[in-house]
Amino acid sequence: MAEQPTGSDDGSVDVSVIIPVHNCRDFLDRSLTSALVQRVNKEIVVVDDGSTDGSADLLDLYAHYHRGVIRVVRAEHSGGAGGPRNTGLEHARGRYVFFCDADDHLGPEAMERMLAVADRNGSDIVLGKIVGHGRRAPVSMFQASADRAELGTSAVYNSLSCFKLFRRELLDRHRIRFAEGQLVGEDIYFSVHAYCHAKVISVVADYDCYHLVARPDGSSIMQQPSSRDPLGWLAMIRRPIALMAQHVEPGPLRDHLLRRHFRLDIFAQLGAPFLAADEVRRKEIAHEVAALCDEWMTPGVMARLTTTDRQRLSALGDIDRLVRLADIEAATVWRRLTGLRWEGDRLVVEGEATLDGLDGLDGQGGVALVLRSRNEEAGEVAVPAETDGHAFSARIDLAELTSGVWDLHVAVECEGVVRLGRLGADRESGITRPAPRLVGNVVALPYFTRSNGNLSLDVGGHVLTVPGSVRLTRTRWALGHRLVIDGAITVGEDGIPEAGAVRQLVWRERHTGRERTERVVSLPGGMFASRPAVGRFAPGTWDAYLELELGGPPARFRIEADADTVAEPRSWWRGPVRSSVRPYATAGKGRLSTVVRKITPRALLRKFLD
């Protein structure tokens, strides 16, 4: 079992992994092993919260074989995770602490990656990507890694679980501890407090750091129905909200944080939990939500609410209306893609969409396409659709989209509530992705995602390779041992880029990876010319590429050639050194490359003697 550490090399502890345990014998091996293999200077503090299933014996065994790494602390059963985690904190010695539940586990490189980000940025909190196995994992804050995520503009506050890397000095200085004596929400109180004092928050989104696992028998506290009792949750969330308000003064930041609580903690109780409740409890839920709105709702929060939550806010005194809204939210968005094609510079998307399961309710209203950017958190473009019954047709103007990847959703409106569904997985047979389209100097590539087959649009070539060709039309030698290159460019099937798209000619040495860039002149009709001084290249085999700017990362195209368009080899003497340059078309695909040799008198003599 690998335990070679990285991080501090003075024997100090970089990370204390704190694991509360209560009757988790069946999951402990995987959890403890995942912590042991972390390549950082670590300690694992396990707090046994009165286990009676043999967990204690297994912990003793691990502590015996991993002395100095695993420490076991015994405690009487507390009835929740808050107390054991606080106990673990009191025993922790690491610069950072990470909380891991005994039925979950870490990715093998989780601590190494998160600690590297923390040390590079002086982070107080590092969020590592969480993935769920039978349990729902948060996603909004893991769209992209970030060295410094702003609390008031990013989605980090959406994640209030404790499965993060925290600077221990921050926790001790502000006495940030878990709420005790409650089964759920103890980590919300802790994380809210930590966020309020954190100066630097970082995100690791490109690696699966934490694996959130559902127990097969459903015995985990968060898997039990009582853990999401709406009245209990509304009572619990009051304390974290008040704590946040003590540290964050009124204004945009507080409104941003309150929006999270209203959306995920308060108005969420008017959805599925509201439908599951009887008439008496529905009135109690609505009353508690109204009380929280009276205390914390501000114009700034209201402006940030979704259309559904605004409807709920206005209907708090009308139980029947709240039930209708919950029914609409629970209805299935049925959608099907029936057509996909280009019309000029617009992508035409056709389909069918409706809401299922709305017996006794008014029919649906309008339909639209909603494109959401993966690159910008607030990036969203709505495209109105023409409708005929359940059928719709929408035309996407590429000029409205910024560079990046856009995911297509169909939006169905009903009684003021807008429901979204990802579009494309269910589609008529024979529908294939249209060819890429060059609009100005920006390439757009529609495609279906590999995982679920949903429709997305890559503007600029961020995740897809831009198809195209760069064809050599002629080469010839010029003064100064320059190789004059003329060629033609095509993007996609027949796209001709404008002059500004041509960036540079790149020569890459095949064995060392070294690169040289040369100026390119763009000509009308997709033509180009360049005069690289190949006689000045270092010895080696150099492959030619043309680099274009097509609205995203630079796109490189290997220059295609055939023997008829390639100039003859040339050699010359400069003093005692004999130089030779041999342009050629590679075998098979026929691409432009150049072999450069320089032979000194000593090399000639050595060759002669050999």
NORZI-V645420 format. One record per residue. N is the residue number from 1. SS is DSSP state (H for helix, E for strand, L for the rest). PSI is psi in whole degrees, -180 to 180 (999 if undefined). OMEGA is omega in whole degrees, 0 to 359 (* if undefined). Layout:
BEGIN
((N	SS	PSI	OMEGA) (N	SS	PSI	OMEGA))
END
This chain:
BEGIN
((1	L	122	185) (2	L	130	177) (3	L	18	181) (4	L	124	186) (5	L	155	165) (6	L	172	183) (7	L	-133	179) (8	L	143	180) (9	L	18	181) (10	L	13	179) (11	L	-6	179) (12	L	163	182) (13	L	124	177) (14	L	-45	185) (15	E	129	169) (16	E	115	176) (17	E	117	184) (18	E	123	184) (19	E	109	173) (20	E	139	184) (21	E	129	169) (22	L	106	178) (23	L	58	180) (24	L	31	187) (25	H	-40	185) (26	H	-16	185) (27	H	-9	189) (28	H	-39	182) (29	H	-50	182) (30	H	-42	182) (31	H	-49	182) (32	H	-40	179) (33	H	-41	180) (34	H	-30	177) (35	H	-37	182) (36	H	-34	184) (37	L	-1	180) (38	L	129	184) (39	L	62	174) (40	L	162	172) (41	L	112	192) (42	E	164	164) (43	E	151	179) (44	E	112	181) (45	E	111	181) (46	E	125	179) (47	E	110	179) (48	E	110	186) (49	E	60	175) (50	L	41	180) (51	L	147	179) (52	L	12	186) (53	L	15	183) (54	L	-1	178) (55	H	-39	183) (56	H	-42	180) (57	H	-41	179) (58	H	-38	178) (59	H	-41	177) (60	H	-39	180) (61	H	-47	179) (62	H	-43	180) (63	H	-34	180) (64	H	-44	183) (65	H	-12	180) (66	L	56	179) (67	L	141	180) (68	L	-11	178) (69	L	-49	180) (70	E	128	173) (71	E	134	181) (72	E	128	178) (73	E	128	180) (74	E	142	178) (75	E	154	174) (76	L	152	183) (77	L	126	184) (78	L	-17	179) (79	L	4	178) (80	L	174	183) (81	H	-16	184) (82	H	-49	181) (83	H	-52	178) (84	H	-38	178) (85	H	-40	176) (86	H	-39	177) (87	H	-44	177) (88	H	-40	178) (89	H	-40	181) (90	H	-25	181) (91	H	-6	185) (92	L	145	179) (93	L	-6	185) (94	L	158	173) (95	L	-34	178) (96	E	156	175) (97	E	147	175) (98	E	133	181) (99	E	126	180) (100	L	127	177) (101	L	153	187) (102	L	-21	178) (103	L	3	176) (104	L	179	177) (105	E	165	183) (106	E	151	168) (107	L	148	186) (108	L	-30	183) (109	L	14	188) (110	H	-55	185) (111	H	-37	179) (112	H	-46	181) (113	H	-44	182) (114	H	-39	179) (115	H	-39	178) (116	H	-42	178) (117	H	-42	181) (118	H	-44	181) (119	H	-34	180) (120	H	-32	187) (121	H	-4	185) (122	L	39	187) (123	L	145	171) (124	L	-33	178) (125	E	136	173) (126	E	123	175) (127	E	124	174) (128	E	144	184) (129	E	132	180) (130	E	133	175) (131	E	145	183) (132	E	144	174) (133	E	90	185) (134	L	0	177) (135	L	152	182) (136	L	130	180) (137	L	148	178) (138	L	148	183) (139	L	-27	191) (140	H	-32	183) (141	H	-2	183) (142	H	30	177) (143	L	-29	180) (144	L	149	176) (145	L	153	181) (146	E	129	174) (147	L	-38	180) (148	L	103	178) (149	L	126	181) (150	L	131	182) (151	L	-34	186) (152	L	-9	182) (153	L	-14	181) (154	L	-178	180) (155	L	14	185) (156	H	-33	183) (157	H	-14	174) (158	H	-25	179) (159	L	107	180) (160	L	17	171) (161	L	168	183) (162	L	9	184) (163	L	68	185) (164	L	169	174) (165	E	123	182) (166	E	140	173) (167	E	122	186) (168	H	-35	180) (169	H	-36	177) (170	H	-44	181) (171	H	-41	182) (172	H	-40	184) (173	H	-36	182) (174	L	9	181) (175	L	51	178) (176	L	115	183) (177	L	165	180) (178	L	148	172) (179	L	136	181) (180	L	160	177) (181	L	18	177) (182	L	146	185) (183	L	-32	182) (184	L	154	174) (185	L	0	181) (186	H	-32	179) (187	H	-24	175) (188	H	-46	178) (189	H	-44	181) (190	H	-49	185) (191	H	-38	176) (192	H	-46	180) (193	H	-43	181) (194	H	-44	179) (195	H	-38	183) (196	H	-26	182) (197	H	-10	184) (198	L	133	176) (199	L	-37	181) (200	L	123	178) (201	E	128	182) (202	E	161	182) (203	E	130	171) (204	E	105	186) (205	E	-5	185) (206	E	17	178) (207	E	140	179) (208	E	96	186) (209	E	-40	188) (210	E	131	182) (211	E	112	183) (212	E	115	193) (213	E	133	174) (214	L	135	176) (215	L	136	181) (216	L	-33	182) (217	L	1	178) (218	L	22	186) (219	L	-9	178) (220	L	145	182) (221	H	-43	184) (222	H	-10	177) (223	H	-9	183) (224	L	141	183) (225	H	-34	182) (226	H	-19	182) (227	H	-20	180) (228	H	32	174) (229	L	122	188) (230	H	-42	180) (231	H	-39	177) (232	H	-40	181) (233	H	-42	179) (234	H	-36	177) (235	H	-40	181) (236	H	-41	191) (237	H	-13	180) (238	H	-42	185) (239	H	-47	176) (240	H	-38	179) (241	H	-44	179) (242	H	-39	178) (243	H	-45	178) (244	H	-43	182) (245	H	-26	177) (246	H	-29	186) (247	H	-17	183) (248	L	119	183) (249	L	159	179) (250	L	142	181) (251	L	-170	184) (252	H	-39	181) (253	H	-47	179) (254	H	-40	179) (255	H	-40	179) (256	H	-42	180) (257	H	-39	178) (258	H	-36	178) (259	H	-40	179) (260	H	-45	182) (261	H	-41	179) (262	H	-41	185) (263	H	-46	188) (264	H	-22	185) (265	H	-36	189) (266	H	-65	181) (267	H	-22	178) (268	H	-25	179) (269	H	-9	177) (270	H	10	177) (271	L	-121	182) (272	H	-42	178) (273	H	-33	180) (274	H	-42	179) (275	H	-33	182) (276	H	-16	184) (277	L	157	175) (278	L	179	187) (279	H	-39	181) (280	H	-48	181) (281	H	-31	176) (282	H	-42	178) (283	H	-38	179) (284	H	-41	178) (285	H	-48	180) (286	H	-38	179) (287	H	-44	181) (288	H	-39	177) (289	H	-43	179) (290	H	-39	180) (291	H	-42	178) (292	H	-36	177) (293	H	-42	179) (294	H	-35	185) (295	H	-37	192) (296	H	-12	182) (297	L	130	178) (298	L	164	175) (299	H	-35	179) (300	H	-39	177) (301	H	-43	182) (302	H	-38	180) (303	H	-21	182) (304	H	-4	183) (305	L	154	172) (306	L	165	179) (307	H	-36	179) (308	H	-45	181) (309	H	-30	174) (310	H	-39	176) (311	H	-43	180) (312	H	-41	180) (313	H	-41	182) (314	H	-12	185) (315	L	16	185) (316	L	-22	178) (317	L	4	184) (318	L	96	184) (319	H	-41	180) (320	H	-41	179) (321	H	-40	178) (322	H	-38	177) (323	H	-42	179) (324	H	-43	179) (325	H	-41	178) (326	H	-38	177) (327	H	-43	180) (328	H	-42	180) (329	H	-33	182) (330	H	-15	182) (331	L	149	179) (332	E	133	175) (333	E	102	177) (334	E	128	181) (335	E	153	182) (336	E	134	178) (337	E	125	182) (338	E	-13	180) (339	E	147	181) (340	E	116	183) (341	E	166	174) (342	E	140	166) (343	E	98	187) (344	L	-126	180) (345	L	13	181) (346	E	140	177) (347	E	118	181) (348	E	123	180) (349	E	123	180) (350	E	148	180) (351	E	-169	176) (352	E	143	181) (353	E	142	176) (354	E	171	175) (355	E	128	177) (356	E	152	172) (357	L	37	182) (358	L	47	180) (359	L	130	176) (360	L	3	180) (361	L	162	177) (362	L	157	180) (363	L	174	182) (364	L	160	176) (365	L	-126	185) (366	L	166	176) (367	E	142	178) (368	E	162	169) (369	E	139	176) (370	E	122	178) (371	E	124	181) (372	E	131	182) (373	E	136	172) (374	L	-17	186) (375	L	-23	180) (376	L	125	185) (377	L	-40	183) (378	L	10	183) (379	L	113	181) (380	E	133	178) (381	E	126	177) (382	E	132	180) (383	E	112	179) (384	E	148	181) (385	L	146	170) (386	E	138	184) (387	E	151	173) (388	E	95	189) (389	L	-127	178) (390	L	-9	182) (391	E	147	178) (392	E	159	176) (393	E	131	181) (394	E	148	180) (395	E	119	183) (396	E	120	177) (397	E	114	184) (398	H	-23	180) (399	H	-20	181) (400	H	-7	185) (401	L	133	174) (402	L	170	180) (403	L	136	180) (404	E	-172	179) (405	E	129	183) (406	E	127	177) (407	E	134	185) (408	E	130	175) (409	E	153	170) (410	E	134	181) (411	E	126	179) (412	E	125	181) (413	E	136	178) (414	E	118	179) (415	L	41	177) (416	L	-3	179) (417	E	131	180) (418	E	123	177) (419	E	139	182) (420	E	147	173) (421	E	135	178) (422	E	139	188) (423	L	140	170) (424	L	-32	183) (425	L	-40	176) (426	L	109	183) (427	E	157	179) (428	L	147	179) (429	L	145	180) (430	L	-12	178) (431	L	122	177) (432	L	166	181) (433	L	136	177) (434	L	158	178) (435	L	153	175) (436	L	150	182) (437	E	131	178) (438	E	118	179) (439	E	108	190) (440	L	-121	176) (441	L	27	179) (442	E	129	180) (443	E	138	178) (444	E	129	184) (445	E	99	173) (446	E	146	177) (447	E	164	176) (448	E	131	185) (449	L	149	184) (450	L	-37	186) (451	L	-48	186) (452	L	-4	180) (453	L	23	179) (454	L	157	184) (455	E	130	176) (456	E	166	182) (457	E	117	180) (458	E	108	180) (459	E	106	179) (460	L	-8	179) (461	L	55	181) (462	L	-39	182) (463	L	-15	179) (464	L	149	174) (465	L	130	181) (466	L	120	178) (467	L	152	179) (468	E	-179	179) (469	E	146	172) (470	E	113	188) (471	E	129	177) (472	E	129	178) (473	E	-28	180) (474	E	146	169) (475	E	151	178) (476	E	160	181) (477	E	145	176) (478	E	175	181) (479	L	150	180) (480	L	20	180) (481	L	42	176) (482	E	140	178) (483	E	107	181) (484	E	126	184) (485	E	126	173) (486	E	142	181) (487	E	176	181) (488	E	146	185) (489	E	136	171) (490	E	133	177) (491	E	129	185) (492	L	-141	181) (493	L	-43	184) (494	L	21	182) (495	E	132	178) (496	L	112	182) (497	L	150	176) (498	L	171	188) (499	H	-38	185) (500	H	-10	183) (501	H	-26	183) (502	E	121	188) (503	E	-59	183) (504	E	162	172) (505	E	132	183) (506	E	127	173) (507	E	126	182) (508	E	124	179) (509	E	127	194) (510	L	-33	188) (511	L	-33	183) (512	L	-19	184) (513	L	0	179) (514	L	145	182) (515	E	147	171) (516	E	143	178) (517	E	147	180) (518	E	150	180) (519	L	145	178) (520	E	139	174) (521	E	124	179) (522	E	134	182) (523	E	161	180) (524	H	155	175) (525	H	23	179) (526	H	18	178) (527	E	160	177) (528	E	162	177) (529	E	148	179) (530	E	154	181) (531	E	67	182) (532	E	139	178) (533	L	72	185) (534	H	-22	178) (535	H	-17	179) (536	H	-1	180) (537	L	150	173) (538	L	157	178) (539	L	142	179) (540	E	-174	177) (541	E	119	187) (542	E	127	179) (543	E	139	186) (544	E	134	176) (545	E	150	169) (546	E	132	183) (547	E	129	182) (548	E	151	171) (549	L	111	184) (550	L	33	176) (551	L	1	179) (552	L	-146	176) (553	L	150	178) (554	L	132	181) (555	E	126	181) (556	E	137	177) (557	E	129	174) (558	E	136	182) (559	E	119	181) (560	E	145	183) (561	L	161	169) (562	L	169	188) (563	H	-32	184) (564	H	-23	183) (565	H	1	184) (566	L	132	181) (567	L	157	178) (568	L	156	176) (569	L	157	178) (570	E	142	177) (571	E	156	182) (572	E	163	177) (573	E	138	170) (574	E	99	188) (575	L	-133	181) (576	L	1	185) (577	E	130	177) (578	E	121	180) (579	E	146	176) (580	E	142	178) (581	E	126	180) (582	E	95	172) (583	E	147	178) (584	E	161	174) (585	E	126	183) (586	L	154	178) (587	L	152	179) (588	L	-99	186) (589	L	-17	177) (590	L	78	181) (591	E	149	187) (592	E	126	173) (593	E	166	182) (594	E	130	175) (595	E	125	180) (596	E	128	177) (597	E	145	174) (598	E	124	185) (599	E	121	178) (600	L	164	177) (601	H	-39	180) (602	H	-41	179) (603	H	-38	177) (604	H	-43	180) (605	H	-43	180) (606	H	-41	179) (607	H	-38	180) (608	H	-42	181) (609	H	-33	179) (610	L	999	*))
END
